[in-house]
Every structure is written in C-alpha cells, then in structure tokens.
C-alpha cells in the first residue's frame, strides 16, 4: 500500500498532472508544406525556450504534457511538427516508414528541426537560451541537432535511437548532451551504444548518459506498456536539472 501511495505522489508531483494551462497552435512553412506545431501560452515573454521533438507518430500526449510542465518551470515550449500537415501516420507501420525516411535523410530532418527552432524564437523565446528535448524518434532528432551544431545550449535525448550511417564522420560537438537510456531497450544494439559514446568522445562534447534500470524503450510514456513511473519521474527530474544548468 505504501508503495502505491508513493507512486501516486510521484505522478501528481511530476509532469503528468498539469492543469489550467493551454497550448496554442502555431503554423509555419517549409516551402509549400504547412507545419502545425503547438506552443505554450507564455509565448512572447522573452523567456528561455525548449523545443520538443515528438515521437514517431507526431505530436502526442507525452509531448503535450511535457510542454505544459515546462511552462510551469518558466520556459516557453514549442512542440515541433516534423512531418507536416497531411503526413501524420495513423498506425505503427506508417510511423515506422515515415520516421525511417527522416532518419535516412538526416539533412531533411535537421532542416525541419531548424525551422522549428526559428519558429520558437519567433514566438518570443530568448534566442541565447534554447535547448531541445525529444522522445524516441524525437530523441534521435536531438542527436542530429548536436551533430549539426545548431545554436542551442543543450539537448536531451530521451530513449532515442543512436544509429548513424558509418559513412558519416564524427565531428566536433559544441552543445551539451544528456542521453536518458533505458537499460532494457531492445531497439538499441551494443554497437550503436558504443558508437554513440565514441562519437561524443571524438566530438569532445560535454556529455552524460544516464541509464534507467528495469526500463524498456518507451519507459517515460504513460500510454505505453513499457511505462515505469518511478524511472519516468527520475528521468524528468534529470531533464529539469539539465535544463536549469544550461538555460538559467
């Protein structure tokens, strides 16, 4: 009984129970492709900004909950639309297909992220104090932000994919990197994990990997069978600690 009360307390104190806030639609373009993100209601207040890269099905509840929780912490949060209007996958098969396209065509992925970062600044975020966090496919995107050396203070890769084409050389990485890794994530091979560590070392990055025990791939998502509420709360606390360091 005490254990369950503890878990409930964690949920209430964490990002899962955020009330009395709203997200506003924000539309922007990639040439003829309409992109439709969401931004917190504190836009235009010249606050530090956090770009959220959602998982492979596009803007979901986990991303929305994170945005509202970040608003409570004093950040303007914008959830990026990577795929664009008319391209949102309806099931896992479609999500896998379109996410793979962006992973393989990493330059297009980086371009869509860069457009979202520009939109975050246009909504009023302080351009000198911006970070990027991402879940799953979005976590992969945060690593692409670091690889491209976009103008951000830090990135948080939350159970993202680490793989990179072997033909791509390891380059300097200037932004700070936090990777939140699920210990039992079957989607991450030892080779991909080791290659990421080597890439971060070769890039002379300021980096950290935190591993969460008894956790499978989507351990932070309450809608997932992998959800681990205790480890999810720890991961969120680590995210906030990192953001406080790099943005405040």
C-alpha positions as a Python dict, from the first residue, in 0.01 Angstrom:
ca = {
    (1, 'X'): (0, 0, 0),
    (2, 'X'): (280, 242, 90),
    (3, 'X'): (448, 160, -242),
    (4, 'X'): (137, 254, -441),
    (5, 'X'): (86, 576, -247),
    (6, 'X'): (447, 664, -325),
    (7, 'X'): (392, 610, -696),
    (8, 'X'): (76, 822, -690),
    (9, 'X'): (265, 1102, -516),
    (10, 'X'): (530, 1090, -785),
    (11, 'X'): (272, 1117, -1058),
    (12, 'X'): (95, 1411, -903),
    (13, 'X'): (420, 1597, -842),
    (14, 'X'): (558, 1522, -1188),
    (15, 'X'): (467, 1633, -1540),
    (16, 'X'): (164, 1408, -1570),
    (17, 'X'): (-96, 1615, -1385),
    (18, 'X'): (-71, 1962, -1538),
    (19, 'X'): (-391, 2161, -1525),
    (20, 'X'): (-531, 2503, -1611),
    (21, 'X'): (-293, 2557, -1899),
    (22, 'X'): (-344, 2553, -2272),
    (23, 'X'): (-130, 2503, -2579),
    (24, 'X'): (-179, 2728, -2880),
    (25, 'X'): (-145, 2625, -3243),
    (26, 'X'): (145, 2780, -3432),
    (27, 'X'): (166, 2743, -3809),
    (28, 'X'): (481, 2778, -4014),
    (29, 'X'): (605, 2664, -4355),
    (30, 'X'): (868, 2456, -4529),
    (31, 'X'): (818, 2597, -4877),
    (32, 'X'): (474, 2457, -4978),
    (33, 'X'): (445, 2222, -4683),
    (34, 'X'): (236, 2353, -4393),
    (35, 'X'): (373, 2268, -4049),
    (36, 'X'): (149, 2290, -3741),
    (37, 'X'): (317, 2292, -3401),
    (38, 'X'): (196, 2382, -3054),
    (39, 'X'): (335, 2647, -2821),
    (40, 'X'): (275, 2726, -2456),
    (41, 'X'): (60, 3023, -2354),
    (42, 'X'): (359, 3219, -2215),
    (43, 'X'): (491, 3294, -2563),
    (44, 'X'): (621, 3645, -2633),
    (45, 'X'): (762, 3686, -2282),
    (46, 'X'): (1132, 3658, -2379),
    (47, 'X'): (1189, 3352, -2162),
    (48, 'X'): (1429, 3063, -2217),
    (49, 'X'): (1289, 2824, -2476),
    (50, 'X'): (1266, 2448, -2510),
    (51, 'X'): (1191, 2279, -2840),
    (52, 'X'): (1020, 1941, -2802),
    (53, 'X'): (1067, 1681, -3075),
    (54, 'X'): (783, 1427, -3054),
    (55, 'X'): (793, 1052, -3108),
    (56, 'X'): (734, 874, -3437),
    (57, 'X'): (357, 929, -3460),
    (58, 'X'): (393, 1307, -3440),
    (59, 'X'): (260, 1539, -3170),
    (60, 'X'): (125, 1317, -2893),
    (61, 'X'): (6, 1345, -2534),
    (62, 'X'): (352, 1286, -2386),
    (63, 'X'): (489, 1583, -2577),
    (64, 'X'): (192, 1800, -2480),
    (65, 'X'): (225, 1708, -2113),
    (66, 'X'): (595, 1788, -2121),
    (67, 'X'): (529, 2128, -2281),
    (68, 'X'): (279, 2227, -2014),
    (69, 'X'): (510, 2108, -1737),
    (70, 'X'): (796, 2310, -1886),
    (71, 'X'): (575, 2618, -1894),
    (72, 'X'): (527, 2579, -1520),
    (73, 'X'): (907, 2581, -1487),
    (74, 'X'): (930, 2917, -1665),
    (75, 'X'): (1015, 2803, -2018),
    (76, 'X'): (845, 2874, -2348),
    (77, 'X'): (797, 2529, -2500),
    (78, 'X'): (718, 2458, -2863),
    (79, 'X'): (635, 2113, -2996),
    (80, 'X'): (769, 2073, -3348),
    (81, 'X'): (574, 1935, -3641),
    (82, 'X'): (830, 1731, -3835),
    (83, 'X'): (609, 1555, -4089),
    (84, 'X'): (373, 1836, -4186),
    (85, 'X'): (2, 1863, -4246),
    (86, 'X'): (-141, 1561, -4427),
    (87, 'X'): (151, 1335, -4339),
    (88, 'X'): (71, 1227, -3983),
    (89, 'X'): (89, 844, -3956),
    (90, 'X'): (-219, 660, -3835),
    (91, 'X'): (-52, 342, -3708),
    (92, 'X'): (286, 197, -3609),
    (93, 'X'): (358, 64, -3957),
    (94, 'X'): (307, 405, -4115),
    (95, 'X'): (501, 572, -3834),
    (96, 'X'): (795, 337, -3880),
    (97, 'X'): (801, 406, -4253),
    (98, 'X'): (798, 785, -4234),
    (99, 'X'): (1033, 803, -3934),
    (100, 'X'): (1281, 583, -4120),
    (101, 'X'): (1268, 821, -4416),
    (102, 'X'): (1378, 1110, -4193),
    (103, 'X'): (1642, 904, -4016),
    (104, 'X'): (1793, 807, -4350),
    (105, 'X'): (1755, 1156, -4496),
    (106, 'X'): (1904, 1321, -4188),
    (107, 'X'): (1959, 1653, -4364),
    (108, 'X'): (1586, 1693, -4420),
    (109, 'X'): (1526, 1601, -4056),
    (110, 'X'): (1780, 1861, -3947),
    (111, 'X'): (1615, 2117, -4174),
    (112, 'X'): (1269, 2061, -4025),
    (113, 'X'): (1416, 2091, -3674),
    (114, 'X'): (1595, 2414, -3770),
    (115, 'X'): (1263, 2559, -3894),
    (116, 'X'): (1101, 2471, -3562),
    (117, 'X'): (1386, 2636, -3371),
    (118, 'X'): (1338, 2952, -3576),
    (119, 'X'): (967, 2942, -3500),
    (120, 'X'): (1040, 2904, -3128),
    (121, 'X'): (1243, 3225, -3144),
    (122, 'X'): (965, 3398, -3336),
    (123, 'X'): (722, 3310, -3056),
    (124, 'X'): (936, 3516, -2820),
    (125, 'X'): (1189, 3272, -2674),
    (126, 'X'): (1530, 3412, -2586),
    (127, 'X'): (1750, 3303, -2875),
    (128, 'X'): (2053, 3282, -2648),
    (129, 'X'): (1882, 3036, -2414),
    (130, 'X'): (1732, 2748, -2609),
    (131, 'X'): (1750, 2372, -2556),
    (132, 'X'): (1598, 2074, -2736),
    (133, 'X'): (1445, 1761, -2585),
    (134, 'X'): (1300, 1467, -2774),
    (135, 'X'): (1132, 1133, -2725),
    (136, 'X'): (1203, 817, -2926),
    (137, 'X'): (1222, 937, -3291),
    (138, 'X'): (1244, 1286, -3144),
    (139, 'X'): (1535, 1171, -2928),
    (140, 'X'): (1714, 1073, -3246),
    (141, 'X'): (1642, 1425, -3366),
    (142, 'X'): (1815, 1579, -3065),
    (143, 'X'): (2133, 1395, -3159),
    (144, 'X'): (2101, 1537, -3509),
    (145, 'X'): (2078, 1883, -3354),
    (146, 'X'): (2406, 1815, -3175),
    (147, 'X'): (2569, 1669, -3486),
    (148, 'X'): (2468, 1975, -3689),
    (149, 'X'): (2593, 2208, -3414),
    (150, 'X'): (2274, 2408, -3418),
    (151, 'X'): (2269, 2715, -3198),
    (152, 'X'): (2132, 2559, -2880),
    (153, 'X'): (2270, 2529, -2528),
    (154, 'X'): (2191, 2162, -2479),
    (155, 'X'): (1994, 1860, -2597),
    (156, 'X'): (1820, 1579, -2408),
    (157, 'X'): (1780, 1250, -2593),
    (158, 'X'): (1504, 1052, -2418),
    (159, 'X'): (1511, 686, -2527),
    (160, 'X'): (1605, 792, -2878),
    (161, 'X'): (1782, 595, -3150),
    (162, 'X'): (2160, 629, -3162),
    (163, 'X'): (2247, 481, -3501),
    (164, 'X'): (2433, 688, -3756),
    (165, 'X'): (2545, 589, -4104),
    (166, 'X'): (2903, 463, -4086),
    (167, 'X'): (2989, 688, -4380),
    (168, 'X'): (2924, 996, -4163),
    (169, 'X'): (3240, 1101, -3983),
    (170, 'X'): (3245, 1203, -3619),
    (171, 'X'): (3273, 1580, -3589),
    (172, 'X'): (3313, 1830, -3304),
    (173, 'X'): (3001, 1869, -3090),
    (174, 'X'): (2969, 2203, -2917),
    (175, 'X'): (2636, 2169, -2741),
    (176, 'X'): (2589, 1983, -2412),
    (177, 'X'): (2431, 1639, -2446),
    (178, 'X'): (2223, 1438, -2199),
    (179, 'X'): (2112, 1089, -2305),
    (180, 'X'): (1844, 915, -2099),
    (181, 'X'): (1888, 547, -2177),
    (182, 'X'): (1655, 259, -2092),
    (183, 'X'): (1861, -32, -1958),
    (184, 'X'): (1644, -295, -2129),
    (185, 'X'): (1585, -110, -2457),
    (186, 'X'): (1590, -387, -2720),
    (187, 'X'): (1591, -132, -3002),
    (188, 'X'): (1944, -21, -2910),
    (189, 'X'): (2229, -252, -3006),
    (190, 'X'): (2554, -261, -2814),
    (191, 'X'): (2726, -146, -3133),
    (192, 'X'): (2503, 160, -3165),
    (193, 'X'): (2550, 245, -2797),
    (194, 'X'): (2928, 209, -2817),
    (195, 'X'): (2943, 410, -3140),
    (196, 'X'): (2748, 694, -2978),
    (197, 'X'): (2986, 703, -2684),
    (198, 'X'): (3281, 712, -2924),
    (199, 'X'): (3116, 985, -3129),
    (200, 'X'): (3067, 1200, -2820),
    (201, 'X'): (3425, 1139, -2713),
    (202, 'X'): (3562, 1216, -3059),
    (203, 'X'): (3350, 1530, -3068),
    (204, 'X'): (3495, 1641, -2733),
    (205, 'X'): (3141, 1701, -2619),
    (206, 'X'): (3015, 1781, -2270),
    (207, 'X'): (2804, 1466, -2242),
    (208, 'X'): (2635, 1234, -1996),
    (209, 'X'): (2441, 910, -2032),
    (210, 'X'): (2204, 810, -1751),
    (211, 'X'): (2077, 452, -1757),
    (212, 'X'): (1741, 366, -1600),
    (213, 'X'): (1706, 18, -1450),
    (214, 'X'): (1416, -215, -1525),
    (215, 'X'): (1314, 6, -1816),
    (216, 'X'): (1228, -79, -2173),
    (217, 'X'): (1217, 151, -2472),
    (218, 'X'): (926, 390, -2404),
    (219, 'X'): (952, 384, -2027),
    (220, 'X'): (857, 753, -1987),
    (221, 'X'): (524, 731, -2172),
    (222, 'X'): (217, 662, -1953),
    (223, 'X'): (35, 530, -2260),
    (224, 'X'): (299, 263, -2323),
    (225, 'X'): (319, -92, -2188),
    (226, 'X'): (684, -8, -2110),
    (227, 'X'): (587, 271, -1870),
    (228, 'X'): (788, 275, -1549),
    (229, 'X'): (650, 559, -1333),
    (230, 'X'): (939, 572, -1087),
    (231, 'X'): (1207, 579, -1356),
    (232, 'X'): (998, 818, -1566),
    (233, 'X'): (989, 1065, -1278),
    (234, 'X'): (1364, 1031, -1225),
    (235, 'X'): (1424, 1094, -1593),
    (236, 'X'): (1203, 1404, -1581),
    (237, 'X'): (1390, 1531, -1276),
    (238, 'X'): (1719, 1481, -1458),
    (239, 'X'): (1579, 1668, -1760),
    (240, 'X'): (1479, 1964, -1543),
    (241, 'X'): (1816, 1968, -1368),
    (242, 'X'): (1994, 1972, -1703),
    (243, 'X'): (1772, 2249, -1841),
    (244, 'X'): (1827, 2457, -1530),
    (245, 'X'): (2203, 2424, -1576),
    (246, 'X'): (2214, 2515, -1944),
    (247, 'X'): (1937, 2776, -1964),
    (248, 'X'): (1930, 2964, -1632),
}
